[in-house]
Structure formats: C-alpha cells, structure tokens
C-alpha cells in the first residue's frame, strides 16, 4: 500500500504540474467573470508574484520522485502522502476550472489548501529539502491564494465591496498562516510563500491602492516573519 501511494503521489505531482498547459497565462480571475466586475481588486497580488508556481511545480515533482525512489517504505513519509495526493489531484484541473467558474474554483482551492496544510503538518522532519520545503511553499501560497479567491468571490457577487473583502480575508490568511507556523516552525518554506504573496499584494496596491490594505499586509508580513523567527529559535526539547 505504501508503495502504491508513493507511485500515486509522483503521478499526482506530474499531473498537477501539467495543469498550466490547460490554462496558459493565468494570473488571477478576469474582471468580467463576476456579476460585479472586479477591476484591480485590492486583495489580489501583483502578476509577478504568481511566478512562485514555477519553483513549486518543479520542487513538488523532485520531492515526489525522491520519496518514490528513496523513501517509499519509510514510516515517517507515509502520513503526508494521502492528503497531498488529494490536494494535487484536486489542483490538477484547477486552472481550467478557474477560467470557467470562480465559484467552483474557490471551493476547490480551499480543498487544495486543506490537503496541503495537513500534508505539511504530517511531513517528515528529515529530508526537508524534499519534504517540508516544497510542501511548505505550496501550502503557504495556497493559504494566501485561497483567501484572495474568497475576497474576489465576496466582492464579485456583491456580498461586500472589494475593500471590505480584502480587509476581511487578508487578515484571515495571516491568522491561518500563524497557526501553521506555530505547529511547524521547522518548515520555513511556508512563511516564505505567505509573505511573498503579501508582498505581492503590497506591490499591487502601492501606487494608488487603499492605505488600509497596505497597512494590513505590511503588519501581517512583519508579524509572520517575526513569529517564524521566534518559533524557530525556541528549543524543541
């Protein structure tokens, strides 16, 4: 069974990395996909921030290949496989779904986030370069991306305006990220990815965006960086 799951994880990582070929050039939802068009939503990072997906795709494949070839029967690698497989399988068609339905894409990305975070929490302590590092980057970006997707959904369907949606969901991303950091302080890839996303939001809003959003992302990024450093410095014994 462990060998089968190791093979499935590698296959899922490959399928996930092929997803962009079904939806090339995706840098967020289009404004016209919502009943209330979302032009330059304040919760969305600048386009360059999405480049983090390149390292995530490659690193996940490398990690999945490593666990298949070298750790397929290792007990400490087993717990993370199933939730990560679920996240990657759900994520493989995500970009294609996002071009058709922001509602379904938002539901799916939260499933992806749940699987990714659970996989990170279960990731082995050893072999960090192939285990918690790639999964941490993946889970960290999804922590921000799922909240951004929720913000666009709230504003795009008229539940709130775009500013309020950003002010509700960006702090949510920070709180969720803080909780994960408290439980896995040894996985720096996670806070790095969340902070990368928050900086992307800062850049997108820097010239003429709402001041309140700038304040939230600056405080959030600094708080997460400080928490990550403090928790990592604490003795584990």
Secondary structure, 3 states (H helix, E strand, C coil): CHHHHHHHHHHHHHHHHHHHHHCCCCCCCCHHHCCCCCCCCCCCCCHHHHHHHHHHHHHHHHHHHHHHHHCCCCHHHHHHHHHHHHHHHHHHCHHHHHCCCHHHHHHHHHHHHHHHHHHHHHCCCCCCCCCHHHHHHHHHHHHHHHHHHHHHHHHHCCCCCHHHHHHHHHHHHHHHHHHHHHHCCCCHHHHHHHHHHHHHHHHHHCCCCCHHHHHHHHHHHHHHHHHHHHHHHCCCC
